[in-house]
């Protein structure tokens, strides 16, 4: 019987780190991972691996590296049944979200995973995370046509995930969408929650426009802060983190600043600061003015998905702002509840 084949794409991160003489952690080469997880040599599926040209701490992740990861998967897509991306936890949700938008008609699992402790440490959570991610990416029991994150026994939709803890092993959560699978004695798949299997061939678009900003509201925020963001040179889009269900100050200066930015062609997307719940424009008077001037409601999208979706759409449709505005309010890859 032919074995399923999985490709590991190694980007760096805590999972593959060692300590230097000063106690600082730095990424090491992929072949050390096999020494730390010898069980991988006994798997019932075939494993190959590739390493980015420059392995990094995920704090240095960038859209150009998202394109590199996407390019590797596109190039090897027909040769493998699934893909596992080893990635640092700090920006994993951003990468998972970005890849989900870059891959249209994805019909194979792309599973990102990592660890809170390096593999070389006795109590590392990385071994279980890698083994389970590979099992999910290779299984014939359920084909998951999505970019996902696996961490501490749970498989989450990548563009629904966010990092919630810098210290606990259960470092990720998907507040507005259930997990897609849970690993116990067996791995239980919730196929009813998967995205539908696409009909067309994989299409990959990696262009991103990074001229975006995040404006997080707080009580006492003043015009100098708001205008510094909205008047940044070259700015194309702003994700504004509001209160509750999308509420913001109703001060005339604040609404006028947003309205002037929108008039200049800047796209403004409203997302909530809350981990769970959604923006509901006009539910309260405090969001009515923003709706009136053309601020887009982001629903229950995460901040990671909002930022990467805006980058992706602006990069894909650089001359069609109306199309970008329309698509921001729609679910492209299951990132918004409709």
Secondary structure, DSSP 8 states (H G I E B T S, - for coil): ----EEEEEEEESGGGEEE-TTS-EEE--THHHHHH-GGGGG-SSEEEEEEEEEEE-GGG--HHHHHHHHHHHHHHGGG-SEEEEE--STTHHHHHHHHHHHEES--SEEEEE--SS-TTSTT-SHHHHHHHHHHHHH-SS----SEEEEETTEEEEGGG-EE--SSSS--EE-SSS--SEEESSSEEE-GGGS----SS--EE-------EEEEE--TT--HHHHHHHHT-TT--EEEEEEBTTTB----HHHHHHHHHHHHTT-EEEEEESSSSS---TTSSGGGHHHHHHT-EE-TT--HHHHHHHHHHHHHH-TT-HHHHHHHHTS-SSS-S--
